[in-house]
């Protein structure tokens, strides 16, 4: 499979949605994103910054965008 090049998150997000088109996958990512938010809140409250070693920024951004879309009823749950 050829590697795709994305110049912006706007270019990447439609592809991300096609890769997460199954409802079970979306629900798992929704739950995972909620865990990231809880981890962030915990890290801020306890100052345990090692828990915030985040990578793959576009993928995490996709999780947050899909989470927001689903929470607003704009995407299938």
N, C-alpha and C positions, 0 to 999 in steps of 0.2 A: 504494500500500500504506500503510495506516495505521501510524503509529508506536506501538509497544507500550510500556507503562510497567511497569517492574519495581521492586518495592519492596525486594527483597533478592536476593542471589545465588541463594538457593533457588528463588525464582520464575523467575529467568532461566535456570538450568541446564537444565531440561527442554526449553525452546525451543532452547537452544544445541545440545543433542544432536540434535534433529530437523534442524537446519540442517547438521549434520555427520554425517549418517546413512550416507553412502557410505564403504566401507572405505578407498578411496584417499584421501579427504579426511581421515579420521581418522589414517591413517598419516602423511600430510604434516604434520598438526598435531602428532602425536607427535614427529616428527623436528624440527619447528620449536621445540617446547617444550624438547626436549633441547638445541638450540642456544641457547635463552634461558638455560638453566641453566649451560651452558658459558660463555656470555658473562658471566653474573653472577659465576661463579667467577673468570674471567679479570680482570674489573673489580675484584673484591676483592683479588686477588693483586697487581695492577699499579697499583691506585688510579687507573684511568682511568674516572672516573665518568660521562663523557659518553656512554659506551656504554649507560647505564642509563636513557635517556630513554624511559620506558615510558608508554603511554597506553592508553585503552580497558581500564580495569581489569577490568571484568566479562568481557570477551573473553579476556584473559590468564588470569584466574582459571578460566575455562571450560577453557582449554587445560591448565592444571595439574590440574584435577579429572579431565578425560578421560584425561590421561596416567596419573594415579594409578589410575583405574579399569581402564585397559587393562593396566597393569603388574601389577595384582593379579588379573587374569583376570576382572574383574567387568563388562567391557564388550567388545564385539566389536572385534577387531583387524583 
